[in-house]
Amino acid sequence: MKWLMIAASLLVFSGQGPDTRSITAARELYASARYDEALAMLNGFRPSDMSQPSERKTVEQYRSLCLLALGRGDEADTAIAAVVTADPFYQPSEAEASPRVRATFSDVRRRLLPDLTTARYAEAKQAYDRKQYAEAAARFRELVVLLDDPQMNGRQGDMRTLAAGFVELATVAAMPPPPAPKEEPKPEPPPVA
């Protein structure tokens, strides 16, 4: 186990970023209740090293878990906010986290959702304005699902109505135009006798 942590640390600090092995090493440290060591490893990951949003989400999830385990609630809230911002649909399951951790995630998520939905609306509307209708329709559909989330508690009902209307408009606009009707040849006039 110790050699795995050293190897993962070398990967992180050599600038290669968090690969699967180093994230796995941090998870193992967390699972063995070595929160300080796991947190030190996770803090070594630079945002610029994380090319995929899923990597950043995973790192922030484990950062938040370590911080909560260490009783550093304010810092944990910041890490949870990064997770929720990256994926507003994410909520830890019973298998992933304790009731206390799930409650903390839920509180942060509930607080952030209104701002996230406003930002998501702006992104979807920009796609619509650029005439990228398929992308806009997908973004507006996602926004409607987010606005229907129970933690939104009916907030931003007007935005939901607006987003649902844009789903319809963007879906229709994304459809290919119907084929032009074929022109049938005009009958030739009868010969003059």
C-alpha positions as CSV (number, residue, x, y, z in Angstrom):
1,M,0.0,0.0,0.0
2,K,2.8,2.4,0.9
3,W,4.5,1.9,-2.5
4,L,1.3,2.6,-4.3
5,M,0.9,5.9,-2.4
6,I,4.5,6.9,-3.2
7,A,4.1,6.0,-6.9
8,A,0.8,7.9,-7.1
9,S,2.4,10.9,-5.4
10,L,5.2,10.9,-8.0
11,L,2.7,10.8,-10.8
12,V,0.9,13.8,-9.3
13,F,3.9,15.9,-8.6
14,S,5.6,15.1,-11.9
15,G,2.8,17.0,-13.6
16,Q,1.2,14.1,-15.3
17,G,-2.1,14.8,-13.5
18,P,-4.6,12.4,-11.9
19,D,-4.7,9.2,-13.8
20,T,-6.7,6.2,-12.8
21,R,-3.9,4.8,-10.6
22,S,-3.4,8.0,-8.6
23,I,-7.2,8.5,-8.0
24,T,-7.4,4.8,-7.0
25,A,-4.6,5.4,-4.5
26,A,-6.4,8.4,-3.0
27,R,-9.6,6.3,-2.7
28,E,-7.7,3.5,-1.0
29,L,-6.2,6.0,1.5
30,Y,-9.7,7.4,2.2
31,A,-11.1,3.9,2.6
32,S,-8.4,3.1,5.1
33,A,-9.3,6.2,7.1
34,R,-6.0,7.9,6.2
35,Y,-7.8,11.1,5.4
36,D,-4.9,13.5,5.8
37,E,-2.8,11.5,3.4
38,A,-5.6,11.1,0.9
39,L,-6.4,14.8,1.1
40,A,-2.7,15.7,0.6
41,M,-2.7,13.6,-2.6
42,L,-6.0,15.0,-3.8
43,N,-4.8,18.6,-3.2
44,G,-1.8,17.9,-5.3
45,F,-4.0,17.5,-8.4
46,R,-4.0,20.8,-10.3
47,P,-7.2,21.8,-12.2
48,S,-5.1,22.1,-15.4
49,D,-4.1,18.5,-15.0
50,M,-7.7,17.3,-15.2
51,S,-8.7,17.1,-18.8
52,Q,-12.0,15.5,-18.2
53,P,-14.8,16.9,-16.1
54,S,-15.4,13.5,-14.6
55,E,-11.8,13.5,-13.2
56,R,-12.4,16.9,-11.5
57,K,-15.7,15.6,-10.2
58,T,-14.1,12.5,-8.7
59,V,-11.3,14.4,-7.1
60,E,-13.7,16.9,-5.6
61,Q,-15.9,14.1,-4.3
62,Y,-13.1,12.5,-2.4
63,R,-11.8,15.9,-1.3
64,S,-15.2,16.7,0.2
65,L,-15.4,13.3,1.9
66,C,-11.9,13.7,3.4
67,L,-12.7,17.2,4.6
68,L,-16.0,16.1,6.2
69,A,-14.2,13.2,7.9
70,L,-11.6,15.7,9.2
71,G,-14.3,18.1,10.5
72,R,-13.5,20.8,8.0
73,G,-17.0,21.7,7.0
74,D,-16.5,25.0,5.2
75,E,-13.8,23.6,3.0
76,A,-15.9,20.5,2.3
77,D,-18.8,22.8,1.2
78,T,-16.5,24.3,-1.4
79,A,-15.5,20.9,-2.7
80,I,-19.1,19.8,-2.8
81,A,-20.0,23.0,-4.7
82,A,-17.4,22.0,-7.3
83,V,-19.0,18.6,-7.6
84,V,-22.5,20.0,-7.9
85,T,-21.4,22.6,-10.4
86,A,-19.8,19.9,-12.6
87,D,-22.8,17.6,-12.3
88,P,-26.0,19.1,-10.8
89,F,-27.7,15.8,-11.0
90,Y,-25.2,14.0,-8.8
91,Q,-26.3,12.9,-5.3
92,P,-24.3,10.3,-3.3
93,S,-26.2,7.1,-2.8
94,E,-26.6,5.3,0.5
95,A,-23.9,2.9,-0.6
96,E,-21.5,5.8,-1.3
97,A,-21.9,7.9,1.8
98,S,-23.2,8.2,5.3
99,P,-26.5,10.0,6.1
100,R,-24.5,13.0,7.4
101,V,-22.5,13.3,4.2
102,R,-25.6,12.9,2.0
103,A,-27.4,15.6,4.1
104,T,-24.4,17.9,3.6
105,F,-24.4,17.3,-0.2
106,S,-28.2,17.9,-0.3
107,D,-27.9,21.2,1.6
108,V,-25.2,22.5,-0.7
109,R,-27.0,21.3,-3.8
110,R,-30.3,22.9,-2.7
111,R,-28.5,26.2,-2.2
112,L,-26.7,26.1,-5.6
113,L,-29.5,24.8,-7.8
114,P,-31.2,28.1,-8.5
115,D,-28.0,29.7,-9.7
116,L,-27.0,26.6,-11.7
117,T,-30.4,26.5,-13.5
118,T,-30.1,30.2,-14.3
119,A,-26.6,29.6,-15.8
120,R,-27.8,26.5,-17.7
121,Y,-30.7,28.5,-19.1
122,A,-28.2,31.1,-20.4
123,E,-26.1,28.4,-22.0
124,A,-29.1,26.8,-23.7
125,K,-30.4,30.1,-24.9
126,Q,-27.0,31.0,-26.4
127,A,-27.0,27.7,-28.3
128,Y,-30.4,28.6,-29.6
129,D,-29.4,32.1,-30.6
130,R,-26.4,30.6,-32.5
131,K,-28.9,28.4,-34.4
132,Q,-27.4,25.2,-32.9
133,Y,-30.9,23.9,-32.4
134,A,-30.1,20.2,-31.6
135,E,-27.7,21.3,-28.9
136,A,-30.2,23.9,-27.6
137,A,-33.0,21.3,-27.5
138,A,-30.8,18.9,-25.5
139,R,-29.7,21.6,-23.1
140,F,-33.3,22.9,-22.6
141,R,-34.5,19.3,-21.9
142,E,-31.8,18.8,-19.3
143,L,-32.8,22.2,-17.8
144,V,-36.4,21.1,-17.5
145,V,-35.4,17.9,-15.7
146,L,-33.3,20.0,-13.3
147,L,-36.1,22.5,-12.7
148,D,-38.4,19.5,-11.9
149,D,-36.0,18.2,-9.3
150,P,-37.7,17.9,-5.9
151,Q,-34.9,20.1,-4.3
152,M,-36.0,23.0,-6.5
153,N,-39.3,22.8,-4.6
154,G,-41.2,24.6,-7.4
155,R,-38.8,27.5,-7.6
156,Q,-38.3,29.2,-10.9
157,G,-41.6,27.9,-12.3
158,D,-41.6,30.7,-15.0
159,M,-38.2,29.5,-16.2
160,R,-39.5,26.0,-16.5
161,T,-42.4,27.2,-18.7
162,L,-40.0,29.1,-20.8
163,A,-37.5,26.2,-21.1
164,A,-40.3,23.8,-22.1
165,G,-41.4,26.2,-24.8
166,F,-37.8,26.4,-26.1
167,V,-37.6,22.6,-26.1
168,E,-40.4,22.6,-28.6
169,L,-39.1,25.5,-30.7
170,A,-35.5,24.1,-30.8
171,T,-36.8,20.6,-31.6
172,V,-38.8,21.8,-34.6
173,A,-36.0,24.1,-35.8
174,A,-33.5,21.2,-35.6
175,M,-35.6,19.0,-37.9
176,P,-34.4,18.9,-41.5
177,P,-36.6,20.9,-43.9
178,P,-39.0,18.8,-45.9
179,P,-37.8,17.8,-49.3
180,A,-38.7,20.1,-52.1
181,P,-41.7,18.8,-54.0
182,K,-40.8,17.2,-57.3
183,E,-41.9,19.2,-60.3
184,E,-43.8,17.0,-62.6
185,P,-43.1,17.6,-66.2
186,K,-45.7,19.7,-67.8
187,P,-47.6,17.9,-70.6
188,E,-46.6,19.0,-74.0
189,P,-49.4,20.9,-75.8
190,P,-51.1,18.9,-78.5
191,P,-49.7,19.4,-82.0
192,V,-51.5,22.0,-84.0
193,A,-53.2,20.4,-87.1
